[in-house]
């Protein structure tokens, strides 16, 4: 009986560990926007990626975006993304998107660091997050009082994103129509699968008989 109890505990722990590992795996590519490393253009450690160009074998630019490298700005990683690069004209969509390998019906959680370009553009930076072509959240960051040394990064989390069978497109899109080369700043984007309740219940169901046996033996 003791061996059975040990086996059940080991199996339950294995299930729980696999759930934790599954949930903590970032399925986004280049989530910290560190690839490619930007060159020191204009003395600002900045590189511009123009419309339709895929960078880091992951994200595709819309309109124009900037990759900004530390130490020009204080940031969580070594490089971040400015959602608005060069002003390429009116009625232009600025942003980035990535097609993510997802499973049908699987729930996902998205998190990322949010700030704004403190050097250019209107103080209030706005953007939106789209999942599978559908709007899911508006973003806003006020750069008033902020600087390159004090960006004021905030963590944003979006839960309950449902995956599609043949992959799902994640998009960050600028929504500020005011003139100026500067938008929201993004860093450390992470997309993780949320373990299904049935998997967790399976682990608990393994542990339940063990607890009953233990209590009976003590009695």
C-alpha positions, 0 to 999 in steps of 0.5 A, a space after each residue: 500500500 505504501 508503494 502505491 501511495 508513493 507511485 500516486 504521489 509521484 504521478 500527481 507531482 509529474 502532472 502538476 509539474 508538466 502543467 506548470 512548465 506548459 503554462 510558463 512556456 512563451 510561444 511568441 518568437 522574439 517577444 523582447 524585440 531583441 532581434 535584430 540588434 539595432 544600430 546606433 543611428 542618429 546617436 539614438 541606438 535606433 533602427 527603423 523597420 518599414 512596412 511589410 518587413 519581417 524582423 527577427 523571423 517573427 514580427 512583421 512591421 506595418 507602416 514604420 516602427 523603431 527598434 530602440 536599444 538600451 541605454 538610450 532608454 531605460 527598459 526591461 530588456 536590452 531592446 524594445 519596440 516603438 510602435 511608430 517609427 518614421 512618419 510615412 504619411 496620413 491614414 497609415 496603420 503603424 504596428 506589428 503582427 505575428 502569426 502564432 502557432 495555437 491550438 483550437 479552443 486552447 486558452 492563452 494569456 498575453 503579458 507585456 511591458 508598456 511605456 511610451 516614446 518620451 522624446 517625440 509625438 504627442 504625450 498621450 500614446 494610444 494603441 490597441 491589441 488584436 487577436 485573430 483580427 478581433 479587437 481585445 484591448 485598448 492601450 494608453 500611456 501618458 509620457 508626461 513627466 517621463 524621460 529616457 531614464 525614467 520610462 515608467 514601464 507598466 505590466 499589462 496582462 490580457 487573459 482568456 484569448 482563445 486559439 484557432 486551429 491553424 494559428 492565430 495572429 497577434 497584432 499591436 496597432 497604433 491608434 493615435 492619429 496625431 502627428 509625430 514620430 513616436 508611439 507606445 513602447 513595448 517590451 517582454 511580450 509573452 504568450 502562454 497557454 493556460 492549463 485546462 481545468 481537466 488536467 488539474 483535476 486529473 492530478 487532484 483525482 490521483 492525490 485524493 485516494 492517497 489522502 483517503 488511504 493515509 487517513 484510514 491507516 492513521 485511524 
